[in-house]
Amino acid sequence: MTIKDWTIGEIAKDLHAWLPPRRGWGMANCGLLVSSRTALWIDTPYDPAFARAFLDRSRRLLPEGVAIDRVVVTHANGDHFWGAGVVPDAEIITTREAREQICFEPSPQQQHALVNGSDPETPLGRYLRRHFGVFDWSGTEPVQPHTYFTGELELSVGEYPVHISSLPPAHTAGDLFVHLPAQRTVFTGDVVFASTSGHPGDHPVHWAGPLSNVIDSVERVLATGAEIFVPGHGPVLDRAGVRRHIRYLDYLRERSHALYAAGVPAGEAARRVIAEGTFPELELPERLVVTIGTEYRHLHGAAERPGILQLMTEVATLADELEA
């Protein structure tokens, strides 16, 4: 996969989605809303090279004299945020909770050092290079939001209204979704990782939870009445596709609670859910170590999650087991 393989397509009037040609860690969807006077990005690619490619394609769609002057970031994970540095004059908007979450995220250069400095003979080193080696953050400076809010925020992009809603802790501690009523479209961020019958997807990875919050957040997305849904990762969905994702989350919540009640440790619970094969079209099943572990922490009443290095080591170890 190269940058030239990524395409941008119009999904509604003056609204475009930049969708990666394949799935995987860091392969996030982005949006562009255009008017005669201003333009808005919804999320950004992971590193400067991919972000500059998105910017180049965006500029081809802008009227003369119009620039990307605002960026709404759906949450603080770098694969939706770190590319904002290529539009340094744009206003970056996110939730207050996401702004606080940035302090707990690795910086771009820390992540670059981890990916490229880990021992490739270890499960973690192999996994990081396989899934993150395509990105280059060696020269990426951290970016900070300029505008942050809690609750609801309303903007205008030319004649188009933009409704932004913050969410309770779900995928992360600072999620939001973007509703574009004129386009009947919602950008969901990572509360939805999509798949369809023709486009397999990946298992979600939820860091904050609990799953009940994730489910409630997806229900709120549906309650907007929108018809088009751009998930954080995966193909564009209709309403039936979003409902199917809710069924997946319900299943995952039910199995996690049953296995917890039976005294099964979280890591073993993830392995049992994978072995059931209920959603075989979803790849990267090793990520269930994180999502089920998150649900277990809420059931147990534990306040803090393990460090990212520990979590990713568990993910990589399980991926090795499954490959073997």
TILUMZA-706987 format. One record per residue (C-alpha): y, x, z; residue number from 1. Coordinates in steps of 0.001 Angstrom, whole numbers. Layout:
<atoms>
<atom Y="Y" X="X" Z="Z" tikol="NUM"/>
...
</atoms>
This chain:
<atoms>
<atom Y="0" X="0" Z="0" tikol="1"/>
<atom Y="3471" X="1249" Z="-903" tikol="2"/>
<atom Y="6909" X="-212" Z="-345" tikol="3"/>
<atom Y="7114" X="-1359" Z="-3961" tikol="4"/>
<atom Y="4169" X="-3689" Z="-3295" tikol="5"/>
<atom Y="6268" X="-5813" Z="-928" tikol="6"/>
<atom Y="7861" X="-8852" Z="-2558" tikol="7"/>
<atom Y="10607" X="-11288" Z="-1635" tikol="8"/>
<atom Y="10381" X="-14908" Z="-2758" tikol="9"/>
<atom Y="12491" X="-18046" Z="-2437" tikol="10"/>
<atom Y="10781" X="-20595" Z="-164" tikol="11"/>
<atom Y="13656" X="-23108" Z="-15" tikol="12"/>
<atom Y="17200" X="-23358" Z="-1349" tikol="13"/>
<atom Y="18994" X="-20025" Z="-734" tikol="14"/>
<atom Y="16235" X="-19012" Z="1697" tikol="15"/>
<atom Y="13921" X="-16106" Z="970" tikol="16"/>
<atom Y="10941" X="-14596" Z="2785" tikol="17"/>
<atom Y="9830" X="-10952" Z="2568" tikol="18"/>
<atom Y="6069" X="-10965" Z="3067" tikol="19"/>
<atom Y="3855" X="-7889" Z="3353" tikol="20"/>
<atom Y="1032" X="-7559" Z="833" tikol="21"/>
<atom Y="-1529" X="-7035" Z="3571" tikol="22"/>
<atom Y="-1987" X="-7769" Z="7251" tikol="23"/>
<atom Y="-2183" X="-5431" Z="10206" tikol="24"/>
<atom Y="-166" X="-4026" Z="13071" tikol="25"/>
<atom Y="3538" X="-3873" Z="12236" tikol="26"/>
<atom Y="3308" X="-5866" Z="9005" tikol="27"/>
<atom Y="5841" X="-8550" Z="9945" tikol="28"/>
<atom Y="7558" X="-11216" Z="7864" tikol="29"/>
<atom Y="11343" X="-11239" Z="7445" tikol="30"/>
<atom Y="13830" X="-13814" Z="6164" tikol="31"/>
<atom Y="17092" X="-13874" Z="4224" tikol="32"/>
<atom Y="19495" X="-16846" Z="4186" tikol="33"/>
<atom Y="22278" X="-16594" Z="1596" tikol="34"/>
<atom Y="25561" X="-18443" Z="1156" tikol="35"/>
<atom Y="28645" X="-17866" Z="-979" tikol="36"/>
<atom Y="30465" X="-16126" Z="1883" tikol="37"/>
<atom Y="27898" X="-14630" Z="4256" tikol="38"/>
<atom Y="24218" X="-13810" Z="4645" tikol="39"/>
<atom Y="21762" X="-13641" Z="7533" tikol="40"/>
<atom Y="18562" X="-11692" Z="8123" tikol="41"/>
<atom Y="15853" X="-13132" Z="10345" tikol="42"/>
<atom Y="13961" X="-10130" Z="11731" tikol="43"/>
<atom Y="13763" X="-6703" Z="10121" tikol="44"/>
<atom Y="10955" X="-4380" Z="8984" tikol="45"/>
<atom Y="9465" X="-1758" Z="11283" tikol="46"/>
<atom Y="10965" X="1514" Z="10055" tikol="47"/>
<atom Y="14018" X="2611" Z="8026" tikol="48"/>
<atom Y="12136" X="3128" Z="4753" tikol="49"/>
<atom Y="10752" X="-416" Z="4726" tikol="50"/>
<atom Y="14062" X="-1801" Z="6008" tikol="51"/>
<atom Y="16035" X="-86" Z="3238" tikol="52"/>
<atom Y="13626" X="-1581" Z="701" tikol="53"/>
<atom Y="14229" X="-5044" Z="2191" tikol="54"/>
<atom Y="17962" X="-4394" Z="2092" tikol="55"/>
<atom Y="17799" X="-3322" Z="-1562" tikol="56"/>
<atom Y="15940" X="-6485" Z="-2534" tikol="57"/>
<atom Y="18278" X="-8600" Z="-398" tikol="58"/>
<atom Y="21375" X="-7194" Z="-2105" tikol="59"/>
<atom Y="20037" X="-8273" Z="-5495" tikol="60"/>
<atom Y="20160" X="-11867" Z="-4247" tikol="61"/>
<atom Y="23649" X="-11774" Z="-2731" tikol="62"/>
<atom Y="26805" X="-13015" Z="-4466" tikol="63"/>
<atom Y="29398" X="-10361" Z="-5199" tikol="64"/>
<atom Y="31243" X="-9285" Z="-2069" tikol="65"/>
<atom Y="28683" X="-10774" Z="350" tikol="66"/>
<atom Y="26869" X="-8550" Z="2835" tikol="67"/>
<atom Y="24206" X="-8986" Z="5516" tikol="68"/>
<atom Y="26566" X="-9515" Z="8440" tikol="69"/>
<atom Y="24201" X="-11014" Z="11053" tikol="70"/>
<atom Y="20598" X="-10376" Z="12083" tikol="71"/>
<atom Y="18657" X="-12731" Z="14340" tikol="72"/>
<atom Y="15783" X="-10925" Z="16062" tikol="73"/>
<atom Y="12960" X="-13200" Z="17231" tikol="74"/>
<atom Y="11814" X="-10778" Z="19985" tikol="75"/>
<atom Y="12110" X="-7163" Z="21088" tikol="76"/>
<atom Y="8949" X="-5680" Z="19533" tikol="77"/>
<atom Y="9926" X="-2889" Z="17160" tikol="78"/>
<atom Y="8160" X="-4343" Z="14128" tikol="79"/>
<atom Y="10779" X="-7120" Z="14076" tikol="80"/>
<atom Y="13761" X="-5145" Z="15347" tikol="81"/>
<atom Y="13908" X="-1430" Z="14578" tikol="82"/>
<atom Y="14933" X="-1855" Z="10939" tikol="83"/>
<atom Y="18310" X="-3301" Z="11965" tikol="84"/>
<atom Y="19791" X="189" Z="11905" tikol="85"/>
<atom Y="20091" X="8" Z="8103" tikol="86"/>
<atom Y="22819" X="-2658" Z="8468" tikol="87"/>
<atom Y="24949" X="-938" Z="11138" tikol="88"/>
<atom Y="27905" X="-3304" Z="10714" tikol="89"/>
<atom Y="25826" X="-6459" Z="11218" tikol="90"/>
<atom Y="25920" X="-8478" Z="14427" tikol="91"/>
<atom Y="22467" X="-8413" Z="16072" tikol="92"/>
<atom Y="21563" X="-11604" Z="17930" tikol="93"/>
<atom Y="18679" X="-12148" Z="20325" tikol="94"/>
<atom Y="17850" X="-13721" Z="23675" tikol="95"/>
<atom Y="19079" X="-12319" Z="26949" tikol="96"/>
<atom Y="15448" X="-11822" Z="27978" tikol="97"/>
<atom Y="14706" X="-9822" Z="24825" tikol="98"/>
<atom Y="17708" X="-7604" Z="25536" tikol="99"/>
<atom Y="16231" X="-6898" Z="28960" tikol="100"/>
<atom Y="12751" X="-6378" Z="27477" tikol="101"/>
<atom Y="14022" X="-3520" Z="25302" tikol="102"/>
<atom Y="14166" X="-1348" Z="28423" tikol="103"/>
<atom Y="10378" X="-1659" Z="28789" tikol="104"/>
<atom Y="9531" X="-1012" Z="25126" tikol="105"/>
<atom Y="8847" X="2518" Z="23821" tikol="106"/>
<atom Y="11714" X="3933" Z="21796" tikol="107"/>
<atom Y="11134" X="4557" Z="18076" tikol="108"/>
<atom Y="10913" X="8300" Z="18585" tikol="109"/>
<atom Y="8562" X="7918" Z="21550" tikol="110"/>
<atom Y="6297" X="5787" Z="19386" tikol="111"/>
<atom Y="6495" X="8300" Z="16537" tikol="112"/>
<atom Y="5457" X="11083" Z="18910" tikol="113"/>
<atom Y="2591" X="8986" Z="20299" tikol="114"/>
<atom Y="1204" X="8062" Z="16877" tikol="115"/>
<atom Y="1471" X="11545" Z="15432" tikol="116"/>
<atom Y="735" X="13516" Z="18574" tikol="117"/>
<atom Y="-2383" X="11720" Z="19812" tikol="118"/>
<atom Y="-5701" X="13530" Z="19391" tikol="119"/>
<atom Y="-7308" X="12106" Z="16196" tikol="120"/>
<atom Y="-10732" X="12822" Z="17692" tikol="121"/>
<atom Y="-10208" X="10178" Z="20374" tikol="122"/>
<atom Y="-10522" X="6427" Z="19811" tikol="123"/>
<atom Y="-6801" X="5955" Z="20595" tikol="124"/>
<atom Y="-5655" X="8712" Z="18256" tikol="125"/>
<atom Y="-7786" X="7449" Z="15394" tikol="126"/>
<atom Y="-6663" X="3876" Z="15917" tikol="127"/>
<atom Y="-2958" X="4682" Z="16092" tikol="128"/>
<atom Y="-3016" X="6780" Z="12929" tikol="129"/>
<atom Y="-5058" X="4210" Z="11029" tikol="130"/>
<atom Y="-2796" X="1288" Z="11891" tikol="131"/>
<atom Y="633" X="2868" Z="12462" tikol="132"/>
<atom Y="506" X="6062" Z="10399" tikol="133"/>
<atom Y="2265" X="4436" Z="7423" tikol="134"/>
<atom Y="5505" X="4122" Z="9415" tikol="135"/>
<atom Y="8035" X="6898" Z="10075" tikol="136"/>
<atom Y="10360" X="6614" Z="13075" tikol="137"/>
<atom Y="11148" X="10326" Z="13359" tikol="138"/>
<atom Y="14825" X="9721" Z="12551" tikol="139"/>
<atom Y="15134" X="6180" Z="13912" tikol="140"/>
<atom Y="17778" X="5705" Z="16560" tikol="141"/>
<atom Y="17381" X="2816" Z="19043" tikol="142"/>
<atom Y="19401" X="-294" Z="18203" tikol="143"/>
<atom Y="20969" X="-2698" Z="20665" tikol="144"/>
<atom Y="21840" X="-6387" Z="20270" tikol="145"/>
<atom Y="25487" X="-7362" Z="20208" tikol="146"/>
<atom Y="25105" X="-11068" Z="21057" tikol="147"/>
<atom Y="22518" X="-12491" Z="23426" tikol="148"/>
<atom Y="21983" X="-15935" Z="24865" tikol="149"/>
<atom Y="19695" X="-18180" Z="26873" tikol="150"/>
<atom Y="18828" X="-21706" Z="25805" tikol="151"/>
<atom Y="20293" X="-22789" Z="22459" tikol="152"/>
<atom Y="22652" X="-21139" Z="19995" tikol="153"/>
<atom Y="24111" X="-22723" Z="16851" tikol="154"/>
<atom Y="25484" X="-20741" Z="13923" tikol="155"/>
<atom Y="26661" X="-21458" Z="10402" tikol="156"/>
<atom Y="25814" X="-19382" Z="7343" tikol="157"/>
<atom Y="28289" X="-20787" Z="4874" tikol="158"/>
<atom Y="27420" X="-24472" Z="4571" tikol="159"/>
<atom Y="24024" X="-24040" Z="6224" tikol="160"/>
<atom Y="23451" X="-24738" Z="9954" tikol="161"/>
<atom Y="21222" X="-22353" Z="11908" tikol="162"/>
<atom Y="19702" X="-23546" Z="15200" tikol="163"/>
<atom Y="18249" X="-20839" Z="17443" tikol="164"/>
<atom Y="16168" X="-21719" Z="20505" tikol="165"/>
<atom Y="14953" X="-19392" Z="23228" tikol="166"/>
<atom Y="11434" X="-19815" Z="24590" tikol="167"/>
<atom Y="9724" X="-19191" Z="27929" tikol="168"/>
<atom Y="7582" X="-16036" Z="28197" tikol="169"/>
<atom Y="4920" X="-16335" Z="25499" tikol="170"/>
<atom Y="4290" X="-13557" Z="22966" tikol="171"/>
<atom Y="6875" X="-11495" Z="24857" tikol="172"/>
<atom Y="9355" X="-12201" Z="27630" tikol="173"/>
<atom Y="12187" X="-12940" Z="25181" tikol="174"/>
<atom Y="10965" X="-15000" Z="22222" tikol="175"/>
<atom Y="13053" X="-17330" Z="20072" tikol="176"/>
<atom Y="12581" X="-19388" Z="16932" tikol="177"/>
<atom Y="15046" X="-20120" Z="14138" tikol="178"/>
<atom Y="15324" X="-23644" Z="12684" tikol="179"/>
<atom Y="17084" X="-24093" Z="9360" tikol="180"/>
<atom Y="17399" X="-27890" Z="9031" tikol="181"/>
<atom Y="18906" X="-27882" Z="5531" tikol="182"/>
<atom Y="15870" X="-25939" Z="4320" tikol="183"/>
<atom Y="13430" X="-27818" Z="6604" tikol="184"/>
<atom Y="12119" X="-24422" Z="7650" tikol="185"/>
<atom Y="11369" X="-22622" Z="10907" tikol="186"/>
<atom Y="10899" X="-18896" Z="11422" tikol="187"/>
<atom Y="8567" X="-18884" Z="14421" tikol="188"/>
<atom Y="8489" X="-15230" Z="15397" tikol="189"/>
<atom Y="5214" X="-14084" Z="16918" tikol="190"/>
<atom Y="4365" X="-17263" Z="18785" tikol="191"/>
<atom Y="2497" X="-17930" Z="15506" tikol="192"/>
<atom Y="214" X="-15441" Z="13724" tikol="193"/>
<atom Y="-939" X="-17343" Z="10655" tikol="194"/>
<atom Y="-4007" X="-17639" Z="8490" tikol="195"/>
<atom Y="-4998" X="-20135" Z="5813" tikol="196"/>
<atom Y="-8195" X="-20735" Z="3889" tikol="197"/>
<atom Y="-6889" X="-18625" Z="1019" tikol="198"/>
<atom Y="-5108" X="-16002" Z="3139" tikol="199"/>
<atom Y="-7047" X="-14669" Z="6136" tikol="200"/>
<atom Y="-4968" X="-13429" Z="9036" tikol="201"/>
<atom Y="-5254" X="-11397" Z="12221" tikol="202"/>
<atom Y="-5892" X="-12396" Z="15802" tikol="203"/>
<atom Y="-2616" X="-12803" Z="17701" tikol="204"/>
<atom Y="-1749" X="-10353" Z="20434" tikol="205"/>
<atom Y="228" X="-11897" Z="23298" tikol="206"/>
<atom Y="1774" X="-9593" Z="25882" tikol="207"/>
<atom Y="3555" X="-12031" Z="28231" tikol="208"/>
<atom Y="1823" X="-15432" Z="28242" tikol="209"/>
<atom Y="345" X="-17526" Z="29644" tikol="210"/>
<atom Y="-1333" X="-19217" Z="26692" tikol="211"/>
<atom Y="-19" X="-22587" Z="27878" tikol="212"/>
<atom Y="3507" X="-21271" Z="27193" tikol="213"/>
<atom Y="2463" X="-20088" Z="23738" tikol="214"/>
<atom Y="973" X="-23509" Z="22955" tikol="215"/>
<atom Y="4056" X="-25324" Z="24251" tikol="216"/>
<atom Y="6266" X="-23044" Z="22141" tikol="217"/>
<atom Y="4314" X="-23843" Z="18983" tikol="218"/>
<atom Y="4549" X="-27558" Z="19813" tikol="219"/>
<atom Y="8335" X="-27166" Z="20060" tikol="220"/>
<atom Y="8345" X="-25575" Z="16619" tikol="221"/>
<atom Y="6529" X="-28620" Z="15219" tikol="222"/>
<atom Y="8891" X="-30984" Z="17050" tikol="223"/>
<atom Y="11794" X="-29790" Z="14875" tikol="224"/>
<atom Y="10339" X="-31897" Z="12047" tikol="225"/>
<atom Y="10354" X="-28913" Z="9689" tikol="226"/>
<atom Y="7910" X="-28754" Z="6787" tikol="227"/>
<atom Y="7831" X="-24995" Z="6125" tikol="228"/>
<atom Y="6908" X="-22448" Z="8799" tikol="229"/>
<atom Y="7234" X="-18698" Z="8427" tikol="230"/>
<atom Y="5128" X="-17042" Z="11147" tikol="231"/>
<atom Y="5768" X="-13615" Z="12544" tikol="232"/>
<atom Y="2717" X="-12383" Z="10644" tikol="233"/>
<atom Y="623" X="-13958" Z="7924" tikol="234"/>
<atom Y="1140" X="-16532" Z="5155" tikol="235"/>
<atom Y="3726" X="-19304" Z="5130" tikol="236"/>
<atom Y="2345" X="-22518" Z="6684" tikol="237"/>
<atom Y="2743" X="-26260" Z="6398" tikol="238"/>
<atom Y="2488" X="-28593" Z="9397" tikol="239"/>
<atom Y="-1304" X="-28802" Z="9135" tikol="240"/>
<atom Y="-1509" X="-25016" Z="9244" tikol="241"/>
<atom Y="541" X="-24908" Z="12447" tikol="242"/>
<atom Y="-1680" X="-27564" Z="14046" tikol="243"/>
<atom Y="-4731" X="-25496" Z="13153" tikol="244"/>
<atom Y="-3161" X="-22525" Z="14928" tikol="245"/>
<atom Y="-2676" X="-24696" Z="18023" tikol="246"/>
<atom Y="-6406" X="-25498" Z="17918" tikol="247"/>
<atom Y="-7131" X="-21771" Z="17925" tikol="248"/>
<atom Y="-4863" X="-21232" Z="20938" tikol="249"/>
<atom Y="-6466" X="-24189" Z="22768" tikol="250"/>
<atom Y="-9902" X="-22712" Z="22132" tikol="251"/>
<atom Y="-8829" X="-19288" Z="23370" tikol="252"/>
<atom Y="-7291" X="-20769" Z="26518" tikol="253"/>
<atom Y="-10389" X="-22894" Z="27275" tikol="254"/>
<atom Y="-12779" X="-19954" Z="26836" tikol="255"/>
<atom Y="-10608" X="-17601" Z="28895" tikol="256"/>
<atom Y="-10457" X="-20071" Z="31792" tikol="257"/>
<atom Y="-14184" X="-20798" Z="31675" tikol="258"/>
<atom Y="-15135" X="-17113" Z="31646" tikol="259"/>
<atom Y="-12651" X="-16329" Z="34414" tikol="260"/>
<atom Y="-14114" X="-19122" Z="36554" tikol="261"/>
<atom Y="-17584" X="-17662" Z="35925" tikol="262"/>
<atom Y="-16480" X="-14269" Z="37248" tikol="263"/>
<atom Y="-16695" X="-12495" Z="33888" tikol="264"/>
<atom Y="-14309" X="-9487" Z="33724" tikol="265"/>
<atom Y="-11510" X="-9686" Z="31152" tikol="266"/>
<atom Y="-12851" X="-6972" Z="28854" tikol="267"/>
<atom Y="-16300" X="-8563" Z="28778" tikol="268"/>
<atom Y="-14694" X="-11984" Z="28224" tikol="269"/>
<atom Y="-12961" X="-10645" Z="25106" tikol="270"/>
<atom Y="-16277" X="-9294" Z="23833" tikol="271"/>
<atom Y="-18017" X="-12630" Z="24419" tikol="272"/>
<atom Y="-15284" X="-14584" Z="22614" tikol="273"/>
<atom Y="-15514" X="-12175" Z="19679" tikol="274"/>
<atom Y="-19291" X="-12576" Z="19575" tikol="275"/>
<atom Y="-18912" X="-16366" Z="19319" tikol="276"/>
<atom Y="-17290" X="-15890" Z="15908" tikol="277"/>
<atom Y="-15486" X="-19231" Z="16062" tikol="278"/>
<atom Y="-12560" X="-18083" Z="13894" tikol="279"/>
<atom Y="-14241" X="-15541" Z="11579" tikol="280"/>
<atom Y="-11308" X="-15378" Z="9147" tikol="281"/>
<atom Y="-9158" X="-13643" Z="11787" tikol="282"/>
<atom Y="-9357" X="-9861" Z="11738" tikol="283"/>
<atom Y="-8416" X="-7238" Z="14347" tikol="284"/>
<atom Y="-10491" X="-9045" Z="17017" tikol="285"/>
<atom Y="-10038" X="-6078" Z="19343" tikol="286"/>
<atom Y="-6565" X="-7467" Z="20078" tikol="287"/>
<atom Y="-8215" X="-10171" Z="22181" tikol="288"/>
<atom Y="-8491" X="-7517" Z="24910" tikol="289"/>
<atom Y="-4715" X="-7846" Z="25318" tikol="290"/>
<atom Y="-4398" X="-11625" Z="24954" tikol="291"/>
<atom Y="-7320" X="-12507" Z="27206" tikol="292"/>
<atom Y="-6276" X="-9812" Z="29667" tikol="293"/>
<atom Y="-2817" X="-11412" Z="29786" tikol="294"/>
<atom Y="-4345" X="-14833" Z="30509" tikol="295"/>
<atom Y="-6535" X="-13353" Z="33253" tikol="296"/>
<atom Y="-3492" X="-11814" Z="34940" tikol="297"/>
<atom Y="-1831" X="-15226" Z="35099" tikol="298"/>
<atom Y="-4995" X="-16829" Z="36456" tikol="299"/>
<atom Y="-5258" X="-14087" Z="39064" tikol="300"/>
<atom Y="-1564" X="-14222" Z="39951" tikol="301"/>
<atom Y="-922" X="-10589" Z="39053" tikol="302"/>
<atom Y="2747" X="-9956" Z="38314" tikol="303"/>
<atom Y="2620" X="-6775" Z="36234" tikol="304"/>
<atom Y="689" X="-5888" Z="33123" tikol="305"/>
<atom Y="-936" X="-2486" Z="32574" tikol="306"/>
<atom Y="1027" X="132" Z="30681" tikol="307"/>
<atom Y="1055" X="53" Z="26891" tikol="308"/>
<atom Y="-966" X="3268" Z="26682" tikol="309"/>
<atom Y="-3760" X="1809" Z="28814" tikol="310"/>
<atom Y="-3788" X="-1423" Z="26823" tikol="311"/>
<atom Y="-3880" X="326" Z="23455" tikol="312"/>
<atom Y="-6663" X="2613" Z="24676" tikol="313"/>
<atom Y="-8719" X="-468" Z="25562" tikol="314"/>
<atom Y="-7956" X="-1958" Z="22135" tikol="315"/>
<atom Y="-8964" X="1235" Z="20337" tikol="316"/>
<atom Y="-12168" X="1609" Z="22367" tikol="317"/>
<atom Y="-13249" X="-1932" Z="21516" tikol="318"/>
<atom Y="-12392" X="-1400" Z="17838" tikol="319"/>
<atom Y="-14716" X="1617" Z="17846" tikol="320"/>
<atom Y="-17484" X="-474" Z="19416" tikol="321"/>
<atom Y="-17091" X="-3233" Z="16833" tikol="322"/>
<atom Y="-17044" X="-773" Z="13948" tikol="323"/>
<atom Y="-20191" X="916" Z="15241" tikol="324"/>
</atoms>
